[in-house]
Amino acid sequence: GAAAESRFISSAKGKGLFATKSIRKGETVFVERPVVSCQFLWNALYNYRACDHCLRALETAEENAQRLLGKSSLVLPHPEQCSIRKDLHQQCPRCQVTYCSAECRQAALEQYHQVLCLGPSRDDPTHPLNKLQEAWRNMHYPPETSSIMLMARMVATVKQAKDKEWWIKAFSQFCNKTANEEEEIVHKLLGDKFKGQLELLRLLFTEALYDEHLSRWFTPEGFRSLFALVGTNGQGIGTSSLSQWVHACDALDLPMLQREDLDTFIDQLYKDIEKESGEFLNCEGSGLYVLQSCCNHSCIPNAETSFPENNFLLHLTALEDIEAGEEICISYLDCCQRERSRHSRNKILRENYLFTCSCPKCLAQADDPDVTSDEEEEGEGETDDAELEDEMTDV
């Protein structure tokens, strides 16, 4: 059976994920497919080409590197290590969005795409769905952390479903927040103008997608809850044909000199790309994962998430040996943030995730003075959201 199951811990902590048998360090605890997922809008606009369903990167590793470098003459060695199969790509015949395979095109059509297909209106700025996306992009610049289209896919899924109650129940099992916490999350995602912006989004969302089965989701309270649900539970997804190619190259058995040359080439490539494109290397989006969303945070995590298959399949991997009955925790902070003082860590966690951590590391440091790692460091609170995001979407 499964190596992990979710259990209710307490009303304060909600659910947690626990090992049902002993798991060895390095083992995959589970591979999970999202209930719903979606690429970020700016990411798609900037030509990060991904399958419209599973987010698999669609460019070859070489095309990917050329675009990120802004240099069309770049040639990658070992092209046979690239996993992209362009011969399998398919488009929706009506609206031309691209899928990595016939299976993904079919899966999207069966779950939500009939409702969301723009057909010939794809480039019509007055179409309600285009108005909604445009409004969202104007509120939510990169680094992106969420997408209004994830909510649109949730609505479309229920609209298309024969068993609507099953889906509504599936979405309701994600962690729900109190009204005050919802306000905070919305505020976090939309900034100071949030009340007006949320109302504008709700009206555009209603115009594009209203459905009487889901009328509650379109009320001010229901829409705010839906928005907060996605803000709280959305897991960043990152895919990259270049990083897949690099992993494949790392695994090649090469003579020593060739190995050194290849490693040097790859290191230099990443340095050059960073100069040109900064930290935005991946196709990025977010998804809702039932099991992963039960994982609580720890500053000394015993597991981590990644997307090694270059699509939306989330792998949870053990970082330590985990005994049966032990709670499985991931870190919501990146490596740099985890090394900071308890006060710094909790400041980030409170601002972004609305809780105070009581993991063993934080409890052990409970008597440390309440100053951040470098209180002198000006603007200490401005931990880059990009860093948080990076942790979410590492591939």
C-alpha positions, -999 to +999 in steps of 0.1 A: +000+000+000+009+037+002+039+047+023+021+077+037-014+088+048-029+120+060-043+123+095-060+150+115-036+163+142-055+192+159-077+221+151-046+244+154-024+223+131-050+207+109-038+177+089-004+161+087+012+134+066+025+103+084+046+074+073+027+041+073+059+020+070+096+027+074+111+047+045+148+049+037+167+081+029+165+088-009+134+067-014+104+082-032+075+084-006+050+090-034+044+104-068+013+125-070-007+141-099-025+173-091-063+176-089-059+207-111-030+227-123-021+256-146+008+275-160+013+310-148+001+337-172+033+359-175+053+327-178+032+317-208+032+352-222+070+353-222+071+322-244+080+296-218+063+269-239+046+242-218+019+216-223-013+233-215-023+203-193+007+188-176+032+217-179+058+195-197+083+218-213+078+217-251+110+232-264+140+210-269+168+216-244+188+234-272+158+257-280+153+263-243+190+273-238+190+295-270+159+314-258+172+319-223+205+331-236+190+352-264+214+334-287+201+313-316+235+300-326+241+280-294+246+243-300+243+218-272+265+187-271+248+153-267+215+163-282+203+127-279+201+133-241+171+156-247+138+139-239+114+162-258+094+144-285+080+170-309+064+144-331+039+137-303+028+173-297-008+182-305-029+213-306-065+219-298-080+222-333-103+250-321-080+273-301-045+260-309-032+257-274-005+230-275-002+197-256+027+174-253+007+144-264-027+131-275-033+118-239-029+153-224-052+169-250-078+143-243-075+146-205-078+184-207-108+181-229-125+157-206-118+176-174-121+214-182-111+225-217-146+223-233-157+252-210-124+272-213-116+267-250-116+302-266-119+288-301-116+316-327-118+342-298-083+333-287-070+368-296-101+388-289-094+412-260-131+416-253-137+379-246-146+376-208-119+350-202-093+372-219-105+402-198-101+381-167-065+370-176-055+406-186-068+419-152-049+392-133-016+399-152-020+436-143-023+427-106+002+400-103+036+406-119+065+381-118+077+364-097+043+347-099+029+327-070-006+320-081-030+321-111-066+331-115-068+304-142-063+277-116-096+288-101-111+290-136-101+254-142-117+244-109-150+260-120-147+245-154-140+210-140-172+211-119-192+225-148-181+196-170-184+169-144-212+144-144-207+140-106-204+176-095-206+168-058-176+145-060-154+174-074-168+200-049-159+176-021-124+170-036-118+207-036-132+212-001-107+188+015-079+214+010-070+234+041-096+261+048-088+293+066-108+316+089-122+348+074-094+368+090-067+346+076-084+347+042-082+385+043-045+382+051-038+358+022-057+379-003-039+409+010-006+391+005-014+381-030-030+414-042-012+440-020-028+472-006-054+476-033-068+442-025-104+450-017-111+468-050-090+443-070-107+413-055-141+427-063-131+435-099-117+399-103-149+385-089-171+404-114-149+394-143-148+358-130-186+358-128-190+372-163-167+345-177-177+315-157-209+318-136-226+285-128-256+280-106-243+248-091-214+268-077-232+300-070-215+302-036-181+305-052-192+336-070-204+355-038-179+379-022-173+354+007-172+323-014-149+339-040-125+351-013-125+316+002-117+301-032-089+326-037-075+319-003-077+282-009-056+285-040-032+310-023-027+286+007-025+252-010-011+260-044+022+242-049+046+257-074+055+235-103+086+240-124+096+221-155+126+225-178+139+205-208+173+220-202+175+208-166+163+173-178+191+173-204+216+183-177+205+155-154+208+131-183+243+144-191+253+141-155+245+104-156+266+097-188+296+075-183+324+096-200+362+095-200+376+119-174+386+147-198+353+147-217+335+147-184+354+178-172+348+195-205+311+188-203+308+200-167+327+232-175+304+238-205+273+233-184+285+255-156+294+283-180+260+279-197+241+284-165+263+315-156+256+331-190+218+323-188+216+339-153+231+371-167+205+371-195+174+357-179+180+360-141+163+333-120+134+326-144+147+294-159+116+272-157+082+268-172+063+276-140+028+271-127+009+259-097-013+230-088-034+215-060-021+182-046-042+164-020-013+145-002+014+172-006-010+198+008-012+178+040+026+181+045+034+204+074+065+226+074+097+219+094+129+239+095+146+205+095+125+187+069+128+150+064+114+151+028+114+174-002+093+178-034+106+179-069+094+175-106+120+151-121+097+139-149+095+174-165+058+176-160+032+181-132+039+148-114+052+157-079+077+134-063+081+135-026+115+121-016+128+112+018+158+133+030+163+111+060+153+076+072+117+079+084+101+054+107+065+041+105+042+065+124+066+095+121+053+127+106+066+136+071+075+173+068+088+195+040+103+230+043+085+260+029+118+279+032+148+276+008+182+265+021+194+300+027+163+309+047+165+278+068+200+288+080+187+321+094+177+328+130+145+314+144+131+349+145+139+355+108+124+322+098+092+328+117+089+362+103+089+348+067+065+319+077+041+343+094+040+367+065+037+341+038+020+312+054+003+326+085+017+303+112+044+302+138+067+272+135+072+249+165+095+223+148+122+208+170+148+233+157+125+263+165+117+248+200+154+243+207+161+279+197+131+293+216+152+312+241+174+328+215+170+366+214+143+379+192+164+397+167+167+387+131+200+372+118+212+407+108+191+433+123+216+458+109+210+445+075+186+472+062+152+462+050+157+428+066+120+419+062+122+421+025+131+385+020+128+381-017+095+364-026+114+351-055+135+330-031+104+315-016+091+308-051+124+292-061+121+267-033+086+258-045+096+253-081+131+237-079+134+210-104 
